[in-house]
């Protein structure tokens, strides 16, 4: 998985050096990216707002982006998709690119992109909403699965998208107090950045990833605890400057309806989180990368319902067999595959890359990205309705959970016969 991204980075660099970037159609420039390439809006009945929360205790605290049903907020601007240039630096490091090149490249293509959620819009109180904790993939961060998170919020979920600090994000940060000599500055807090840690020479990857996934699971549980503290009326200090009124969340979370969801490394995090926290009533793993999952998990440690949604082009036999080992003989464990999809059909890059770049870097599959994400979201909503006991109309998509419908198949497209015989 890491090798794929490194290869992509090298091709990216080569394409830039050979002038591919200047041959791209005019509409792919940053000034027009927002106009031509948009992250899809939510299709549910609710307007969607988002805000960031960072608790104290430095790197040990929680950092998340909250997506939520909001009041109409025409005066609020859409949230930035990539909020700090340091995320460009982290992505550049992750892709083995020079930072100065990566920053210019990302700024050019996606610098003007926003996500279709209103920044710090007023929370729509007066109702109890189910809670969904979301875990990002390797080299990602909290903002780049906004198409999924916004759709879930538009359908009546509160979504806490965690930014992991286990050195698996391309970049993240915590806030620390400035030294005494800097106290007269406009703010007494400064950002301390944490970048993606590459494997050291001779280091065994599974050991590192298993250690990281343990931390990731704990960070998901911390995020759950923070949201439930706010729900109960406790004061939680947000060290980020924000106009959002957190008091409106009091008594707005349905504490009996909580789930966890994630992509790739985040899919492994879903499995670990389910095994450690019974308050997560079910989980959804999007194209899960099973390498980090501990051996103990396969000994009936995941009792909750679990849905695997896989792409057609990413999976391989050993990975699928590990999923099946967790879900064997349990009818509440489901697996489906989306035809024509690729591993990057789940993050937002598939929507903002354009056709040429999207195909070139395998950010787009053969299926239209909007159709792929709709299938994933609709199957997820049907699964969540069933296992959280929701009184919604998501059951109209129940057939997708069984792999019935256009561009979806039950189970996997991978031939397991050779691997099983071994």
C-alpha positions, 0 to 999 in steps of 0.5 A: 500500500505504501509502495503504491503511493510512493510509485504514484509520487514518482510518476507525479514528479516525472509528469511535472518534469516533462511538462504534463502539468502545463498541458492540462486543460485550463479549467483544472487550474486552482482558480476554476477547480471549485467551479468545475470539480466539486465534492458532492453535496449531501443528498439528505434532508439536513443542511450540513455544517462542520467545525474543528475540535482540539482538546488540551493535553497536547498530542494526547488530546483529541483532534477531530472535524465534526460534521453535523445537521445544521440550521440554514446558514447562508452567511457562513462560508464553505469550509476549506478542504485542505486548511493549512499548507503544512498538509501539502508538505505532509502529502509531499513527504508521503509521496516522496516529492520535494515540498516546494514542488508538492506545495505548488502542485497541490495549490495549483490543482486543489488550492481553491477547493472547499467542502460543501459544509458551512463552517461553524454553522449553528447546530440544529438542536431539538433532536437526538442524532446517532453518532458516527466516528470516522477513521482516515487512511494511511497518509490521509487526515481528517478533512479528505473524506468529506463526501462521505461525512457530509452525506451521513450528516445530511441524513441525520448523523453527527460525524466525528472525523478523527485526525490520528496522531500515530504518525500515519497521517501525512500531517497533523498537529497539536497546539502548545503554549508559546514561550514566555518571550512570545506571550505578547503575540496575538495568540499564546498558542502555536502549532506543533506539526507531526508528519508521516513516519516512513519505515526505517531500514530493516523495520518490519511493517506489520509490527509498526502498523499494529502499534499504530492501530492500537493508538488509532483505536484509542483515539476513536474511543477518546473522540467518542468520550469527548462528544458524549461529555459535550452531550452531557453538558460538560465544559470541554475546552477547544484550543482552536479559535472557533465561533461554534456554540458547543452548548447546542450539542447538549442532549443531542446525541442518541447514546444508544446509537453509535457506530464506527467507520473508516477507510483502508488503515481506517478500516483496520481501525474500525475492527480494533475499535469494535473489539475494544469498545462495546459502545460501538454497536456496529462498524463499516470498513471501507476497503480495509487493509488488514495487515495492522489487525492483531492476531487476537482479533480473529478469536471472536473478539468482534461481536458487533455487526460489521460491513466490509465495502471493497473496491474491485481493484485494490483487494487480494486473496490473503486480505480478503481471507482475513476479513472472512475469518472475522466474519465467518458463520456470522450473518451480521458480518457482510461483504460487498464489492463495488464494480469498477471502483479503485482504492481511491474511490472513497476519499475526496481526491476522486472528485477534485482530480479531473478526468485526466489526472484521476485516470493517470494516478488511479484516483478514479476507476471505471465507474463514475465516482459519484455513482461509486460513492452513492453505492457505498453511502447507501449500503452504509445507511441501510446497514446502519438503519438495521443495526442501530434500529433507526426509524428511517427509509434507508431500508430501500437500499437493503439489497445493496448490503446483500450485493444485489444491484447495478455495479455491486456484487456479493462478497468479493471478485477475488479468486480465493481458491488458490489461497484457501488451498494453501 
